[in-house]
């Protein structure tokens, strides 16, 4: 017999039910902000125009782009077992990435708003056989409803950030009532595993970070050749997945470095593409000449800074420059994933705020596969050294590749931990086909 829910969750369930009549107001606001797809808004209410496929269905859920991409290799291995995949996420950008990067037989749906009514519709329609939640996007009604239906649920690539852990610890009864519904938690690191255990996970296994096993992102060869042709001969540095507050520092760095490297081209890829025009305006106000990819402009000779504000083209720009500054690290965001550029031969510069990937960056810094720039002056110095010394770039790139290879293996460990569940699904498929 399950223990009663803590008061906080009972209050949450009641409030989320009572808020259903206000859903149209929320939806209209999110549509105005471009945060919802008007053609698929029904999915947020648990409604779908897609038909559930026959046989076992593995449901994989991740919050947004990073989590969805982290599961890409795992999803491919599940497909090789002839399992059908339902992939849910909560952002328009992640839906666009799924459409571009995943096979058409992977069914993507927006995760329903976390109301008992919408969640029930979703589960009634899809009737998943196994649920895999990526990292830490834990919606209470979704999890509680899954547990009530005896749906096997596993937390994969589990992460509990230094900021989230103290907050959840103060609400230990609430988070414990959610985490205990998972049959097993597969944590990214020993530190994450310890935190999940403290917070109430019954069965925790350290499997490593699936993001270390992601394949390098693709690039359109025609577009790459065109970019290379218009930038040939220019030194190029790339700032990937930048956040507000970082572009100003990168513009200042460019203005310092261009004195030593007169033809320097800085490419800035904002983490959120809709910020592109604003970033271009900031660059123009500084006295530099921007070019904006969303306007189909190219980084020809007059351009000082190229703002690559399009979706799904990071693989293109990682191949354009072997000097990459990883965004989200000069501001207290926690740093973006450096694995993809490393797999494409990049030398990595980052700021001091890398707690999202603390173990990875610590290993890279220790082995010379990345360098930390703690101040704007250090950023200029580190970038200048790499622009001036191609051999140092190659050495850093090789060191980074060794570290990533050594830290890899999470995919196989995750599959090993999931094997009892996958075996049961294969048995069900065999019985259905008999």
C-alpha positions as a Markdown table, in Angstrom:
| # | Residue | x | y | z |
|---|---|---|---|---|
| 1 | Unk | 0.0 | 0.0 | 0.0 |
| 2 | Unk | 1.5 | 3.3 | -1.0 |
| 3 | Unk | 2.0 | 6.1 | 1.5 |
| 4 | Unk | -0.2 | 9.2 | 1.3 |
| 5 | Unk | 1.0 | 12.1 | -0.8 |
| 6 | Unk | 2.5 | 15.0 | 1.1 |
| 7 | Unk | 0.4 | 18.1 | 1.4 |
| 8 | Unk | 2.5 | 20.0 | -1.2 |
| 9 | Unk | 1.7 | 17.5 | -3.9 |
| 10 | Unk | -2.0 | 17.3 | -2.9 |
| 11 | Unk | -2.1 | 21.1 | -3.2 |
| 12 | Unk | -0.3 | 21.0 | -6.5 |
| 13 | Unk | -2.7 | 18.4 | -8.0 |
| 14 | Unk | -5.7 | 20.4 | -6.8 |
| 15 | Unk | -4.3 | 23.7 | -8.2 |
| 16 | Unk | -3.3 | 22.2 | -11.5 |
| 17 | Unk | -6.8 | 20.8 | -11.9 |
| 18 | Unk | -8.4 | 24.1 | -11.0 |
| 19 | Unk | -6.2 | 26.0 | -13.5 |
| 20 | Unk | -7.6 | 24.1 | -16.5 |
| 21 | Unk | -10.2 | 26.7 | -17.4 |
| 22 | Unk | -7.4 | 29.2 | -17.6 |
| 23 | Unk | -5.4 | 27.1 | -20.0 |
| 24 | Unk | -6.6 | 29.1 | -23.1 |
| 25 | Unk | -5.2 | 32.3 | -21.6 |
| 26 | Unk | -1.8 | 30.7 | -21.0 |
| 27 | Unk | -1.8 | 29.1 | -24.5 |
| 28 | Unk | -2.6 | 32.5 | -26.2 |
| 29 | Unk | 0.2 | 34.2 | -24.3 |
| 30 | Unk | 2.7 | 31.4 | -25.2 |
| 31 | Unk | 1.6 | 31.5 | -28.8 |
| 32 | Unk | 2.2 | 35.3 | -28.9 |
| 33 | Unk | 5.7 | 34.7 | -27.5 |
| 34 | Unk | 6.4 | 32.0 | -30.1 |
| 35 | Unk | 6.7 | 29.3 | -27.4 |
| 36 | Unk | 4.0 | 27.1 | -28.9 |
| 37 | Unk | 3.3 | 25.6 | -32.3 |
| 38 | Unk | -0.2 | 26.7 | -33.3 |
| 39 | Unk | -0.6 | 23.6 | -35.5 |
| 40 | Unk | 0.1 | 21.2 | -32.6 |
| 41 | Unk | -1.4 | 23.0 | -29.6 |
| 42 | Unk | -3.8 | 20.1 | -29.0 |
| 43 | Unk | -0.9 | 18.0 | -27.9 |
| 44 | Unk | -0.4 | 20.2 | -24.9 |
| 45 | Unk | -3.9 | 19.2 | -23.8 |
| 46 | Unk | -3.1 | 15.5 | -24.3 |
| 47 | Unk | -4.8 | 15.3 | -27.7 |
| 48 | Unk | -3.0 | 13.8 | -30.7 |
| 49 | Unk | -3.7 | 13.3 | -34.4 |
| 50 | Unk | -1.1 | 10.5 | -34.5 |
| 51 | Unk | -2.1 | 6.9 | -34.1 |
| 52 | Unk | -0.4 | 4.8 | -31.5 |
| 53 | Unk | 1.6 | 2.0 | -33.2 |
| 54 | Unk | 1.0 | -1.6 | -32.4 |
| 55 | Unk | 3.2 | -3.4 | -30.0 |
| 56 | Unk | 5.5 | -2.2 | -27.2 |
| 57 | Unk | 6.1 | 1.5 | -27.1 |
| 58 | Unk | 9.0 | 3.1 | -25.3 |
| 59 | Unk | 8.3 | 6.7 | -24.2 |
| 60 | Unk | 11.3 | 9.0 | -23.9 |
| 61 | Unk | 10.9 | 12.4 | -22.3 |
| 62 | Unk | 13.3 | 15.3 | -22.2 |
| 63 | Unk | 12.8 | 19.0 | -21.5 |
| 64 | Unk | 14.4 | 20.6 | -24.6 |
| 65 | Unk | 17.2 | 20.3 | -27.2 |
| 66 | Unk | 20.0 | 19.2 | -25.0 |
| 67 | Unk | 18.1 | 16.4 | -23.4 |
| 68 | Unk | 16.6 | 15.2 | -26.6 |
| 69 | Unk | 20.0 | 15.1 | -28.4 |
| 70 | Unk | 21.5 | 13.3 | -25.4 |
| 71 | Unk | 19.1 | 10.5 | -26.0 |
| 72 | Unk | 19.7 | 10.3 | -29.7 |
| 73 | Unk | 22.2 | 7.3 | -29.6 |
| 74 | Unk | 20.1 | 5.5 | -27.1 |
| 75 | Unk | 17.0 | 5.9 | -29.2 |
| 76 | Unk | 18.8 | 4.6 | -32.3 |
| 77 | Unk | 19.8 | 1.4 | -30.3 |
| 78 | Unk | 16.3 | 0.9 | -29.2 |
| 79 | Unk | 15.1 | 1.2 | -32.8 |
| 80 | Unk | 17.6 | -1.5 | -33.7 |
| 81 | Unk | 15.7 | -3.8 | -31.3 |
| 82 | Unk | 12.5 | -3.0 | -33.4 |
| 83 | Unk | 11.0 | -1.0 | -30.6 |
| 84 | Unk | 8.7 | 1.9 | -31.4 |
| 85 | Unk | 9.7 | 5.2 | -29.9 |
| 86 | Unk | 7.5 | 8.1 | -28.6 |
| 87 | Unk | 9.7 | 11.1 | -27.9 |
| 88 | Unk | 8.2 | 14.1 | -25.9 |
| 89 | Unk | 9.7 | 17.5 | -25.2 |
| 90 | Unk | 8.4 | 20.9 | -24.2 |
| 91 | Unk | 9.9 | 23.5 | -26.6 |
| 92 | Unk | 9.4 | 24.5 | -30.2 |
| 93 | Unk | 13.2 | 24.4 | -30.8 |
| 94 | Unk | 13.4 | 20.8 | -29.6 |
| 95 | Unk | 10.6 | 19.8 | -32.0 |
| 96 | Unk | 12.5 | 21.4 | -34.9 |
| 97 | Unk | 15.6 | 19.5 | -33.9 |
| 98 | Unk | 13.7 | 16.2 | -33.7 |
| 99 | Unk | 12.3 | 16.8 | -37.2 |
| 100 | Unk | 15.8 | 17.5 | -38.6 |
| 101 | Unk | 17.9 | 15.0 | -36.7 |
| 102 | Unk | 15.7 | 11.9 | -36.0 |
| 103 | Unk | 14.2 | 9.3 | -38.3 |
| 104 | Unk | 10.6 | 9.8 | -39.3 |
| 105 | Unk | 9.4 | 6.7 | -37.4 |
| 106 | Unk | 10.3 | 8.4 | -34.1 |
| 107 | Unk | 7.0 | 9.9 | -33.0 |
| 108 | Unk | 7.4 | 13.3 | -31.5 |
| 109 | Unk | 4.8 | 14.9 | -29.3 |
| 110 | Unk | 4.8 | 18.0 | -27.1 |
| 111 | Unk | 4.5 | 16.9 | -23.5 |
| 112 | Unk | 1.1 | 17.7 | -22.1 |
| 113 | Unk | 0.6 | 20.5 | -19.6 |
| 114 | Unk | 0.9 | 19.0 | -16.1 |
| 115 | Unk | -2.8 | 18.8 | -15.3 |
| 116 | Unk | -4.4 | 15.5 | -14.3 |
| 117 | Unk | -6.9 | 15.8 | -17.1 |
| 118 | Unk | -4.4 | 16.4 | -19.8 |
| 119 | Unk | -2.0 | 13.8 | -18.5 |
| 120 | Unk | -4.7 | 11.2 | -18.4 |
| 121 | Unk | -5.7 | 11.9 | -22.0 |
| 122 | Unk | -2.0 | 11.5 | -23.0 |
| 123 | Unk | -1.5 | 8.2 | -21.2 |
| 124 | Unk | -4.9 | 6.9 | -22.3 |
| 125 | Unk | -4.0 | 7.5 | -26.0 |
| 126 | Unk | -0.4 | 6.3 | -26.0 |
| 127 | Unk | -0.4 | 3.6 | -23.3 |
| 128 | Unk | 3.4 | 3.5 | -23.2 |
| 129 | Unk | 5.1 | 0.2 | -22.1 |
| 130 | Unk | 8.2 | 1.8 | -20.6 |
| 131 | Unk | 9.0 | 5.5 | -19.7 |
| 132 | Unk | 12.5 | 7.0 | -19.7 |
| 133 | Unk | 12.8 | 10.4 | -18.3 |
| 134 | Unk | 16.0 | 12.3 | -19.2 |
| 135 | Unk | 18.0 | 14.2 | -16.6 |
| 136 | Unk | 15.6 | 16.1 | -14.3 |
| 137 | Unk | 12.4 | 17.3 | -16.0 |
| 138 | Unk | 10.1 | 15.8 | -13.4 |
| 139 | Unk | 6.4 | 16.8 | -13.8 |
| 140 | Unk | 4.5 | 15.6 | -10.7 |
| 141 | Unk | 1.2 | 14.7 | -12.2 |
| 142 | Unk | 2.8 | 13.0 | -15.2 |
| 143 | Unk | 4.9 | 10.8 | -12.8 |
| 144 | Unk | 2.2 | 10.1 | -10.3 |
| 145 | Unk | -0.3 | 9.1 | -13.0 |
| 146 | Unk | 2.3 | 6.8 | -14.6 |
| 147 | Unk | 3.0 | 5.1 | -11.3 |
| 148 | Unk | -0.8 | 4.7 | -10.7 |
| 149 | Unk | -1.0 | 2.8 | -14.0 |
| 150 | Unk | 2.0 | 0.6 | -13.0 |
| 151 | Unk | 4.0 | 2.0 | -15.9 |
| 152 | Unk | 7.7 | 1.1 | -15.4 |
| 153 | Unk | 9.6 | 4.4 | -15.2 |
| 154 | Unk | 13.4 | 5.0 | -15.2 |
| 155 | Unk | 15.3 | 8.2 | -14.8 |
| 156 | Unk | 18.2 | 8.2 | -17.3 |
| 157 | Unk | 21.2 | 10.5 | -17.5 |
| 158 | Unk | 20.0 | 11.8 | -14.1 |
| 159 | Unk | 21.4 | 15.1 | -13.0 |
| 160 | Unk | 20.9 | 17.2 | -9.8 |
| 161 | Unk | 22.6 | 20.5 | -10.1 |
| 162 | Unk | 24.3 | 22.2 | -7.1 |
| 163 | Unk | 21.6 | 24.9 | -7.2 |
| 164 | Unk | 18.7 | 22.5 | -7.3 |
| 165 | Unk | 19.9 | 20.1 | -4.7 |
| 166 | Unk | 19.6 | 22.4 | -1.6 |
| 167 | Unk | 16.2 | 23.6 | -2.8 |
| 168 | Unk | 14.8 | 20.1 | -3.2 |
| 169 | Unk | 16.4 | 19.0 | 0.1 |
| 170 | Unk | 14.3 | 21.7 | 1.9 |
| 171 | Unk | 11.3 | 20.0 | 0.3 |
| 172 | Unk | 12.5 | 16.4 | 0.9 |
| 173 | Unk | 9.0 | 14.9 | 1.4 |
| 174 | Unk | 7.8 | 16.3 | -1.9 |
| 175 | Unk | 10.7 | 15.3 | -4.1 |
| 176 | Unk | 11.0 | 11.9 | -2.3 |
| 177 | Unk | 7.3 | 11.2 | -3.2 |
| 178 | Unk | 8.1 | 11.8 | -6.8 |
| 179 | Unk | 11.5 | 10.1 | -7.0 |
| 180 | Unk | 10.4 | 6.9 | -5.3 |
| 181 | Unk | 8.1 | 6.3 | -8.2 |
| 182 | Unk | 11.1 | 5.5 | -10.4 |
| 183 | Unk | 12.2 | 1.9 | -10.4 |
| 184 | Unk | 15.8 | 2.9 | -11.0 |
| 185 | Unk | 17.7 | 6.2 | -11.4 |
| 186 | Unk | 20.7 | 6.1 | -13.8 |
| 187 | Unk | 22.9 | 9.0 | -12.7 |
| 188 | Unk | 25.5 | 10.9 | -14.6 |
| 189 | Unk | 28.1 | 11.0 | -11.8 |
| 190 | Unk | 28.8 | 9.7 | -8.3 |
| 191 | Unk | 27.9 | 13.1 | -7.0 |
| 192 | Unk | 24.5 | 13.1 | -8.8 |
| 193 | Unk | 23.9 | 9.5 | -7.6 |
| 194 | Unk | 24.5 | 10.5 | -4.0 |
| 195 | Unk | 22.2 | 13.5 | -4.3 |
| 196 | Unk | 19.4 | 11.4 | -5.8 |
| 197 | Unk | 19.8 | 8.8 | -3.0 |
| 198 | Unk | 19.6 | 11.5 | -0.3 |
| 199 | Unk | 16.4 | 12.8 | -2.0 |
| 200 | Unk | 14.6 | 9.5 | -1.9 |
| 201 | Unk | 15.5 | 7.4 | -5.0 |
| 202 | Unk | 15.3 | 3.7 | -4.0 |
| 203 | Unk | 17.7 | 2.3 | -6.6 |
| 204 | Unk | 20.5 | 4.5 | -8.0 |
| 205 | Unk | 23.2 | 3.4 | -10.4 |
| 206 | Unk | 26.0 | 5.6 | -11.8 |
| 207 | Unk | 26.1 | 5.1 | -15.6 |
| 208 | Unk | 27.8 | 8.3 | -16.8 |
| 209 | Unk | 26.7 | 11.1 | -19.0 |
| 210 | Unk | 25.0 | 10.2 | -22.3 |
| 211 | Unk | 26.0 | 13.5 | -23.7 |
| 212 | Unk | 29.6 | 12.2 | -23.9 |
| 213 | Unk | 28.4 | 9.6 | -26.4 |
| 214 | Unk | 26.5 | 11.8 | -28.7 |
| 215 | Unk | 27.6 | 11.7 | -32.4 |
| 216 | Unk | 29.1 | 14.8 | -33.9 |
| 217 | Unk | 26.3 | 17.0 | -35.4 |
| 218 | Unk | 25.9 | 16.9 | -39.2 |
| 219 | Unk | 26.5 | 19.7 | -41.7 |
| 220 | Unk | 25.2 | 20.3 | -45.2 |
| 221 | Unk | 28.3 | 20.0 | -47.4 |
| 222 | Unk | 27.1 | 22.5 | -49.9 |
| 223 | Unk | 26.5 | 25.2 | -47.3 |
| 224 | Unk | 29.8 | 24.4 | -45.6 |
| 225 | Unk | 31.7 | 24.8 | -48.9 |
| 226 | Unk | 30.0 | 28.1 | -49.5 |
| 227 | Unk | 30.9 | 29.4 | -46.1 |
| 228 | Unk | 34.5 | 28.3 | -46.4 |
| 229 | Unk | 34.8 | 29.9 | -49.8 |
| 230 | Unk | 33.7 | 33.3 | -48.6 |
| 231 | Unk | 35.9 | 33.2 | -45.4 |
| 232 | Unk | 39.0 | 31.5 | -46.9 |
| 233 | Unk | 42.2 | 33.1 | -45.6 |
| 234 | Unk | 40.6 | 34.7 | -42.5 |
| 235 | Unk | 41.3 | 33.7 | -38.9 |
| 236 | Unk | 38.0 | 32.6 | -37.4 |
| 237 | Unk | 36.9 | 32.1 | -33.8 |
| 238 | Unk | 33.5 | 30.7 | -32.9 |
| 239 | Unk | 31.4 | 31.5 | -29.9 |
| 240 | Unk | 28.8 | 28.7 | -29.5 |
| 241 | Unk | 25.5 | 28.8 | -27.7 |
| 242 | Unk | 25.9 | 32.3 | -26.1 |
| 243 | Unk | 23.6 | 33.8 | -23.5 |
| 244 | Unk | 22.7 | 37.4 | -22.7 |
| 245 | Unk | 25.7 | 39.3 | -21.2 |
| 246 | Unk | 28.3 | 37.3 | -23.1 |
| 247 | Unk | 28.0 | 38.8 | -26.5 |
| 248 | Unk | 29.1 | 42.2 | -25.1 |
| 249 | Unk | 32.3 | 40.6 | -23.8 |
| 250 | Unk | 32.9 | 38.7 | -27.0 |
| 251 | Unk | 32.5 | 42.0 | -29.0 |
| 252 | Unk | 35.1 | 43.6 | -26.8 |
| 253 | Unk | 37.4 | 40.6 | -27.2 |
| 254 | Unk | 37.0 | 40.9 | -31.0 |
| 255 | Unk | 37.9 | 44.6 | -30.9 |
| 256 | Unk | 41.1 | 43.8 | -28.9 |
| 257 | Unk | 42.1 | 40.9 | -31.0 |
| 258 | Unk | 41.5 | 42.5 | -34.4 |
| 259 | Unk | 44.5 | 44.8 | -33.7 |
| 260 | Unk | 46.7 | 41.6 | -33.9 |
| 261 | Unk | 44.6 | 39.7 | -36.5 |
| 262 | Unk | 43.3 | 42.4 | -38.8 |
| 263 | Unk | 41.1 | 40.0 | -40.9 |
| 264 | Unk | 39.6 | 38.3 | -37.8 |
| 265 | Unk | 36.0 | 37.0 | -38.2 |
| 266 | Unk | 34.1 | 36.2 | -35.0 |
| 267 | Unk | 31.0 | 33.9 | -35.4 |
| 268 | Unk | 28.4 | 34.1 | -32.7 |
| 269 | Unk | 25.7 | 31.5 | -32.4 |
| 270 | Unk | 23.2 | 32.6 | -29.8 |
| 271 | Unk | 21.7 | 29.8 | -27.7 |
| 272 | Unk | 18.3 | 31.1 | -28.6 |
| 273 | Unk | 18.1 | 32.1 | -32.3 |
| 274 | Unk | 15.3 | 34.7 | -31.8 |
| 275 | Unk | 17.9 | 36.9 | -30.1 |
| 276 | Unk | 19.9 | 37.2 | -33.4 |
| 277 | Unk | 18.6 | 40.7 | -34.4 |
| 278 | Unk | 19.2 | 42.0 | -30.9 |
| 279 | Unk | 22.8 | 40.7 | -30.9 |
| 280 | Unk | 23.4 | 42.2 | -34.4 |
| 281 | Unk | 22.1 | 45.5 | -33.1 |
| 282 | Unk | 24.5 | 45.4 | -30.2 |
| 283 | Unk | 27.4 | 44.6 | -32.5 |
| 284 | Unk | 26.5 | 47.5 | -34.8 |
| 285 | Unk | 26.2 | 49.9 | -31.8 |
| 286 | Unk | 29.8 | 49.0 | -30.9 |
| 287 | Unk | 31.1 | 50.2 | -34.2 |
| 288 | Unk | 31.6 | 46.8 | -35.8 |
| 289 | Unk | 29.8 | 45.5 | -38.9 |
| 290 | Unk | 27.5 | 42.5 | -38.3 |
| 291 | Unk | 26.1 | 40.0 | -40.8 |
| 292 | Unk | 22.9 | 38.0 | -39.9 |
| 293 | Unk | 22.4 | 34.5 | -41.2 |
| 294 | Unk | 18.6 | 34.6 | -40.7 |
| 295 | Unk | 18.5 | 37.4 | -43.3 |
| 296 | Unk | 20.6 | 35.1 | -45.6 |
| 297 | Unk | 23.6 | 37.4 | -45.3 |
| 298 | Unk | 27.0 | 35.9 | -45.7 |
| 299 | Unk | 30.3 | 36.6 | -43.7 |
| 300 | Unk | 32.0 | 38.3 | -46.7 |
| 301 | Unk | 35.0 | 40.6 | -46.2 |
| 302 | Unk | 33.2 | 43.7 | -44.8 |
| 303 | Unk | 31.6 | 41.7 | -41.9 |
| 304 | Unk | 33.4 | 41.7 | -38.6 |
| 305 | Unk | 31.0 | 39.5 | -36.7 |
| 306 | Unk | 28.7 | 36.8 | -38.2 |
| 307 | Unk | 25.5 | 36.2 | -36.1 |
| 308 | Unk | 24.4 | 32.6 | -36.9 |
| 309 | Unk | 20.8 | 32.8 | -35.6 |
| 310 | Unk | 19.4 | 29.8 | -37.3 |
| 311 | Unk | 18.3 | 26.4 | -35.9 |
| 312 | Unk | 20.3 | 23.2 | -36.3 |
| 313 | Unk | 23.4 | 24.5 | -38.0 |
| 314 | Unk | 25.9 | 24.3 | -35.2 |
| 315 | Unk | 27.6 | 21.4 | -36.9 |
| 316 | Unk | 28.3 | 23.7 | -39.9 |
| 317 | Unk | 30.0 | 26.3 | -37.7 |
| 318 | Unk | 32.0 | 23.8 | -35.6 |
| 319 | Unk | 33.5 | 22.7 | -38.9 |
| 320 | Unk | 34.3 | 26.3 | -39.9 |
| 321 | Unk | 36.6 | 27.0 | -36.9 |
| 322 | Unk | 38.8 | 24.9 | -34.6 |
| 323 | Unk | 38.7 | 27.6 | -31.9 |
| 324 | Unk | 35.5 | 27.5 | -30.0 |
| 325 | Unk | 34.3 | 29.5 | -27.0 |
| 326 | Unk | 31.5 | 27.6 | -25.2 |
| 327 | Unk | 28.7 | 29.9 | -24.1 |
| 328 | Unk | 26.7 | 30.0 | -20.9 |
| 329 | Unk | 30.0 | 30.0 | -19.0 |
| 330 | Unk | 30.9 | 33.7 | -18.7 |
| 331 | Unk | 27.5 | 34.2 | -17.0 |
| 332 | Unk | 26.1 | 32.0 | -14.2 |
| 333 | Unk | 24.1 | 29.7 | -16.6 |
| 334 | Unk | 26.4 | 26.7 | -16.0 |
| 335 | Unk | 28.1 | 26.2 | -19.3 |
| 336 | Unk | 27.0 | 24.4 | -22.5 |
| 337 | Unk | 28.1 | 21.0 | -23.6 |
| 338 | Unk | 31.6 | 21.0 | -25.2 |
| 339 | Unk | 31.5 | 17.4 | -26.5 |
| 340 | Unk | 30.2 | 18.0 | -30.0 |
| 341 | Unk | 32.9 | 20.5 | -31.0 |
| 342 | Unk | 35.6 | 18.4 | -29.4 |
| 343 | Unk | 34.5 | 15.5 | -31.6 |
| 344 | Unk | 35.0 | 17.7 | -34.6 |
| 345 | Unk | 38.5 | 18.7 | -33.6 |
| 346 | Unk | 38.0 | 21.9 | -31.7 |
| 347 | Unk | 40.1 | 23.5 | -29.0 |
| 348 | Unk | 37.8 | 24.8 | -26.2 |
| 349 | Unk | 37.8 | 28.0 | -24.3 |
| 350 | Unk | 35.2 | 28.5 | -21.5 |
| 351 | Unk | 34.4 | 30.9 | -18.7 |
| 352 | Unk | 34.3 | 30.0 | -15.0 |
| 353 | Unk | 30.6 | 29.0 | -14.7 |
| 354 | Unk | 30.5 | 25.4 | -15.9 |
| 355 | Unk | 28.6 | 23.6 | -13.1 |
| 356 | Unk | 26.3 | 21.9 | -15.6 |
| 357 | Unk | 29.2 | 19.9 | -16.9 |
| 358 | Unk | 31.6 | 20.3 | -14.0 |
| 359 | Unk | 33.2 | 16.8 | -14.2 |
| 360 | Unk | 33.7 | 17.1 | -18.0 |
| 361 | Unk | 35.3 | 20.6 | -17.9 |
| 362 | Unk | 37.5 | 19.6 | -14.9 |
| 363 | Unk | 38.9 | 16.6 | -16.8 |
| 364 | Unk | 39.4 | 18.7 | -20.0 |
| 365 | Unk | 41.2 | 21.5 | -18.1 |
| 366 | Unk | 43.4 | 19.1 | -16.2 |
| 367 | Unk | 44.5 | 17.3 | -19.4 |
| 368 | Unk | 44.9 | 20.4 | -21.6 |
| 369 | Unk | 41.8 | 19.8 | -23.7 |
| 370 | Unk | 40.2 | 23.1 | -22.7 |
| 371 | Unk | 41.2 | 26.3 | -21.0 |
| 372 | Unk | 39.3 | 28.5 | -18.5 |
| 373 | Unk | 39.2 | 32.2 | -19.1 |
| 374 | Unk | 38.0 | 33.6 | -15.7 |
| 375 | Unk | 38.2 | 37.3 | -16.8 |
| 376 | Unk | 37.6 | 39.3 | -20.0 |
| 377 | Unk | 41.4 | 39.9 | -20.1 |
| 378 | Unk | 42.0 | 36.2 | -19.8 |
| 379 | Unk | 39.5 | 35.6 | -22.6 |
| 380 | Unk | 41.4 | 37.9 | -25.0 |
| 381 | Unk | 44.7 | 36.3 | -24.0 |
| 382 | Unk | 43.6 | 32.7 | -24.4 |
| 383 | Unk | 41.9 | 33.3 | -27.8 |
| 384 | Unk | 44.9 | 35.3 | -29.0 |
| 385 | Unk | 47.3 | 32.5 | -28.1 |
| 386 | Unk | 45.3 | 30.0 | -30.1 |
| 387 | Unk | 44.8 | 32.3 | -33.1 |
| 388 | Unk | 48.6 | 32.8 | -33.1 |
| 389 | Unk | 49.5 | 29.1 | -32.7 |
| 390 | Unk | 47.8 | 26.5 | -34.9 |
| 391 | Unk | 50.0 | 23.8 | -33.4 |
| 392 | Unk | 48.6 | 24.6 | -29.9 |
| 393 | Unk | 45.1 | 24.2 | -31.2 |
| 394 | Unk | 45.9 | 20.8 | -32.6 |
| 395 | Unk | 47.5 | 19.7 | -29.3 |
| 396 | Unk | 44.4 | 20.9 | -27.3 |
| 397 | Unk | 42.0 | 19.2 | -29.8 |
| 398 | Unk | 43.9 | 15.9 | -29.4 |
| 399 | Unk | 43.9 | 16.1 | -25.6 |
| 400 | Unk | 40.2 | 16.9 | -25.6 |
| 401 | Unk | 39.4 | 13.9 | -27.8 |
| 402 | Unk | 41.4 | 11.6 | -25.5 |
| 403 | Unk | 39.4 | 12.9 | -22.5 |
| 404 | Unk | 36.1 | 12.4 | -24.2 |
| 405 | Unk | 37.0 | 8.9 | -25.2 |
| 406 | Unk | 38.1 | 8.1 | -21.7 |
| 407 | Unk | 34.9 | 9.4 | -20.2 |
| 408 | Unk | 32.6 | 7.8 | -22.7 |
| 409 | Unk | 30.7 | 4.5 | -22.3 |
| 410 | Unk | 27.5 | 5.8 | -20.7 |
| 411 | Unk | 25.4 | 4.5 | -23.6 |
| 412 | Unk | 26.5 | 0.9 | -23.1 |
| 413 | Unk | 26.1 | 1.1 | -19.3 |
| 414 | Unk | 22.6 | 2.6 | -19.7 |
| 415 | Unk | 21.6 | -0.1 | -22.1 |
| 416 | Unk | 22.9 | -2.7 | -19.6 |
| 417 | Unk | 20.9 | -1.2 | -16.8 |
| 418 | Unk | 17.7 | -1.2 | -19.0 |
| 419 | Unk | 18.2 | -4.7 | -20.2 |
| 420 | Unk | 15.6 | -6.3 | -17.8 |
| 421 | Unk | 13.0 | -3.9 | -19.1 |
| 422 | Unk | 14.0 | -4.4 | -22.7 |
| 423 | Unk | 14.0 | -8.1 | -22.4 |
| 424 | Unk | 10.4 | -8.0 | -21.1 |
| 425 | Unk | 9.4 | -5.9 | -24.1 |
| 426 | Unk | 11.1 | -8.3 | -26.5 |
| 427 | Unk | 9.2 | -11.2 | -24.9 |
| 428 | Unk | 5.9 | -9.3 | -25.3 |
| 429 | Unk | 6.8 | -8.7 | -29.0 |
| 430 | Unk | 7.6 | -12.4 | -29.4 |
| 431 | Unk | 4.3 | -13.5 | -27.8 |
| 432 | Unk | 2.3 | -11.1 | -30.0 |
| 433 | Unk | 4.0 | -12.4 | -33.2 |
| 434 | Unk | 3.6 | -16.1 | -32.2 |
